[in-house]
Amino acid sequence: MADIFDVIADGTRRDILQLLLDRSSAGERGTSVSYIVQQLAVSQPTVSKHLKVLREAQLVSVREEGQHRYYSLSSAPLDEIDDWLIPFLDDATDGEPAGTSTLPDSAAHAADTLGRAAASAKHALENALKKLPGR
């Protein structure tokens, strides 16, 4: 299996993961290859190549219905990235290493969820801005 960092280093693969996350958050049970091609304005062979890499890294799962394939995000492998990054992050309140916060568990979980949502929104906005004419 490829190193998870190598897999997510590619911008197109990150765009696919973001699209699948957005669709999952919207209640979709899977996303077709043709929808991904349309949304990202990338060729079908390119999308298929990247989906294969993501599938091999277990970052996406596929459901087949007839001749159609529907992809969904499998975020569990991203825990490896979280585990690696956490020691590098400082607690915003007192400069102590991450994980030493005195917040109650429920507040720490809420802060973590909010931080992830903010990072996701920032990534989506940056991608949308890149697609604007003249940029």
C-alpha positions in Angstrom: 0.0 0.0 0.0 1.2 3.5 -0.9 2.2 5.9 1.9 -0.9 7.9 2.8 1.1 11.1 2.5 2.1 10.3 -1.1 -1.5 9.6 -1.9 -2.9 12.9 -0.6 0.0 14.9 -1.9 -1.7 15.1 -5.3 -4.1 18.0 -5.6 -6.6 16.2 -7.9 -6.9 13.4 -5.3 -7.5 15.9 -2.6 -10.2 17.6 -4.7 -11.8 14.2 -5.2 -11.7 13.5 -1.5 -13.2 16.9 -0.8 -16.0 16.4 -3.3 -16.8 13.0 -1.8 -16.8 14.5 1.7 -19.1 17.3 0.6 -21.5 14.8 -1.1 -21.5 12.6 2.0 -22.2 15.5 4.2 -25.2 16.3 1.9 -26.5 12.8 2.5 -25.4 11.1 -0.7 -24.6 7.4 -0.5 -22.1 7.6 -3.3 -20.9 9.6 -6.2 -20.6 8.5 -9.8 -17.4 8.9 -11.8 -19.2 11.0 -14.3 -20.3 13.4 -11.6 -16.7 13.7 -10.4 -15.5 14.4 -14.0 -18.2 17.0 -14.5 -17.5 18.8 -11.1 -13.7 18.8 -11.4 -13.5 19.4 -15.1 -10.9 16.6 -15.4 -10.9 13.8 -18.0 -12.6 10.5 -17.2 -9.3 8.5 -17.5 -7.6 10.9 -15.1 -10.4 10.6 -12.5 -10.4 6.8 -12.9 -6.6 6.7 -12.3 -6.8 8.8 -9.2 -9.8 6.8 -7.9 -7.8 3.6 -8.3 -5.0 5.1 -6.2 -7.5 6.3 -3.5 -9.2 2.8 -3.6 -5.8 1.1 -3.1 -5.1 3.4 -0.1 -8.6 2.5 1.2 -9.6 6.2 1.2 -12.6 5.5 -0.9 -14.9 2.6 -1.3 -16.9 1.6 -4.4 -20.4 0.3 -4.8 -21.3 -1.3 -8.2 -24.8 -1.0 -9.6 -24.9 -2.6 -13.1 -22.4 -0.8 -15.2 -22.2 2.2 -12.8 -19.7 2.6 -9.9 -20.4 4.9 -7.0 -17.6 6.1 -4.8 -17.8 7.1 -1.1 -15.2 8.5 1.3 -13.6 6.1 3.8 -11.9 8.5 6.2 -10.4 6.0 8.7 -7.0 5.9 6.9 -6.8 9.7 7.5 -6.4 8.9 11.2 -2.8 8.1 10.4 -2.3 11.7 9.3 -4.0 13.0 12.4 -1.8 10.8 14.6 1.3 12.2 12.9 0.3 15.8 12.9 -1.0 16.2 16.5 2.4 16.3 18.2 3.3 19.3 16.0 0.2 21.3 16.8 0.2 23.7 19.8 -2.8 24.2 22.0 -4.1 27.6 21.0 -4.9 28.7 24.6 -1.6 28.3 26.4 1.2 27.2 24.0 1.3 23.7 25.5 1.5 20.7 23.2 -1.7 19.5 21.7 -3.7 17.1 23.9 -2.8 18.8 27.1 -5.9 21.1 27.1 -7.9 21.5 30.3 -11.1 21.7 28.3 -13.8 19.1 29.2 -14.0 16.3 26.7 -17.2 17.6 25.1 -15.8 21.1 24.6 -12.5 19.6 23.2 -14.6 17.5 20.8 -16.7 20.5 19.7 -13.5 22.6 19.2 -12.0 19.8 17.1 -15.1 19.4 15.0 -15.3 23.2 14.4 -11.6 23.3 13.5 -12.1 20.5 10.9 -15.2 22.2 9.5 -13.3 25.5 9.2 -10.3 23.8 7.4 -12.7 22.1 5.0 -14.6 25.3 4.2 -11.2 27.1 3.6 -10.2 24.3 1.2 -13.5 24.4 -0.7 -13.3 28.2 -0.9 -9.7 28.1 -2.2 -10.7 25.6 -4.9 -13.7 27.6 -5.9 -11.6 30.8 -6.2 -9.1 28.9 -8.4 -11.9 28.0 -10.9 -12.9 31.7 -11.3 -12.0 33.1 -14.7 -8.9 35.2 -14.7 -7.3 33.4 -11.8 
